[in-house]
Amino acid sequence: MAQPAPAPGAKGPIGQPMNPMTVALLTLITCGIYGYYWLYKTGEELKNHNGDGLGGVAAALLGLVYVGWFMVPMEVEKTYQSDGKQSPVNAMTTLWLLIPLVGLFFYFPKIQGALNDYWVSKGAQPVA
């Protein structure tokens, strides 16, 4: 799929909003495998948009040692701050993942929800 064109005033291409509950459910159903894909995709979108950051491969690999799960919300926070906005998430959001299974349904809606809000503010189509 083609990347959306950069929004006026944006640093780079905007990401694609995703349904946070779908991300959580697919991560649960695939025993975490989809979560690593999500880390990769989110890391790539943020790096392409901001011009710096971990990128997808690094985010997914760091996810194997849990660090990636903290880094993605930090990247989202940095993205909000560079846009002059207060971020609704930070690295502490990752602590939801310490609650087995249930934590997925707090982590992904918070992180992906914040990303969705940001991408929509830059011109992306909202999740149906």
N, C-alpha and C positions, 0 to 999 in steps of 0.2 A: 504494500500500500504506500502511496506517495505521502511524503511529509507535508503537512499543511504549510502554507506560506507564512513567513514571519509577520506577526501583527505589527502595526505601526508602533514604533518606539521599543519594540522587543529586541532582545539581543540576538535571538536565533529562532529557529522553528519551534512552534508550540507543540506540546504533547497531546496525546489523545486521552480524553477522559474515559475512565472505566468504572463499571459498577463495583463499588467496594465489597458488597456482600457476595457478588459472584467471585471476586478474587479470593475472599476468605473461604468460601465453599469449595472452590477448585483446589485451593491449597490443602484443605482438610481431606478432600476426596483423593487427591493424588499423593497423600502422605508427605506433603511439603514440596514436592517437585515443582508444582506450579508457582510456589512462592519464590523459588530461585529464578524462574523465568520472569516473574514480576520484578524482582530485584534488578535483573539484567535490563529489562525494558525501561523501567523507571530511571535507572542510572544513566542509560543512553539518552533518554529524552532530556533529563536535566543537564547532562553534559553538553548536548547539542544546543540547548536553549541558552545556557549560561556561558558557554565557551570554555568552561573549566569544570573540574570535579572528577569524581572517580571513574565514571563511565560504566557501562554495563558489565563487562567481563570482571573488572575489579570488584564491583558491588556484589555480583553473584559469588565470586570466589571468597570474598570476605564474609559473605553470609554463611559459608560453611563453618567458620569459626566464630559466628555470632556477631562479629564486628559490623558486617554489612547492614544488619537490621537496625543498628544504631546510626550508621552513616547516612542512610537514605533520609530519615527525618531531619538530620542535620543539613543535608543538601536542600531539602524543601524549605527549611528555616532560612538558609542563606539566600535562596531564591526570593522569598518574600521580602527579606530585609533589603536586598539589592533593588527591589521595586518600591522601597519606602513604606512597606506595610509590616504590621505585626504578624508574625507567624502563629497559626493556631497549634502548631506541633513543634517538638524539639526532640532531642535524643532521649529524654525521659519517657516519651510516649512509648518507646520500645519496651518498657517495663511491663506493659500489658502482656507481652509474650511469655512472661514468667508464669502466667496462669495457664496451665495445660488446656489445650483445645479452645476453651472459652475466650482466651486472650486474643485469638485470631479475629474474633468478631468485634473487638474493640480497636486493635491495632490497625487493621486494614481500613475500616471506615474512617478512622481519624486521619491516617496518612493519605490514603487515596482520595478521601473527601476534600482534604486541604489542597491536594494537587488538582483535583477536578475544579474546585473554585478558582484556583489560580489560572488554569488553562482556559476556562470559560471567560475569565476577566480579560484574557488576551485574544479572545475571538474564537475559541474552539466551540464546537457544538456540545451542549450539555448531554449527559447520559439520558437515554430515553427511559 
